[in-house]
Amino acid sequence: AGADLLDGIAALDDRAVPLPRHHVTRAQLLMKAMLPRLVFWCINLWIIAYTLVIGISLLLQFVGGELPCPLCMLQRYAMILSTLGAVWIIRQAQRGVLTWDRYVQGLGMGTLGAFAGAVFASRQILLHILPGDQGYGGAVLGLHLYSWAFVTFCVVILFTALLGIIAPAALPDAPARNSMAARISSAVGLAFLAVVAINAVMIVFLEGFAWVLPDNPTGYALFGH
């Protein structure tokens, strides 16, 4: 009886349909090939996002008269510091010298900048949290700029954490030099540097020759306003 049972099990094994392991392997290989390039462009989106955020804040300042307070400027500096981590990663990838150590350094800089910005933004939120306080500056979609800044800092922290988790399989891979994709990535970095330069000039106009920016600036000190 035991021999018959073993023969029956062997027959079932012979009729078993093999799992399509080759399909799983191909999918994994495809993902492994695409993920580094996807991460590269996601980091470019990180640069684009903060370039737009700082650019919009400058537009509101120059056109809407929303002069930044010291905490506002600290949040801008935190955005710049965070984005420099992303720019460092992209630049190293474009040069073909990005290593795991440099990648982690860039992510660390991005996380540090975002964490500092979240501290500055939360401080400003708490300053205006009491009922009846109208907050500093105008609101965009129901929230003040420092509240939106806090949201962006939290998103960056989560994003860098995710990149750290998938890092073993996703070292950013830059497109070929002189390709259209490479030019687009370089243009993104140049746009960010242009916004940083404008911000640096603006703070000189705003503070003038003073060491400290007023808590509630009413004009550009360099011009005596």
HELIX and SHEET records of a PDB file:
HELIX    1   1 GLY A    2  ARG A   15  1                                  14    
HELIX    2   2 ARG A   21  PHE A   62  1                                  42    
HELIX    3   3 PRO A   70  ARG A   95  1                                  26    
HELIX    4   4 TRP A  100  LEU A  127  1                                  28    
HELIX    5   5 LEU A  145  ILE A  165  1                                  21    
HELIX    6   6 ALA A  167  ALA A  169  5                                   3    
HELIX    7   7 MET A  180  GLU A  207  1                                  28    
HELIX    8   8 ALA A  221  PHE A  223  5                                   3    
SHEET    1   A 2 ALA A 139  VAL A 140  0                                        
SHEET    2   A 2 LEU A 143  HIS A 144 -1                                        
END                                                                             
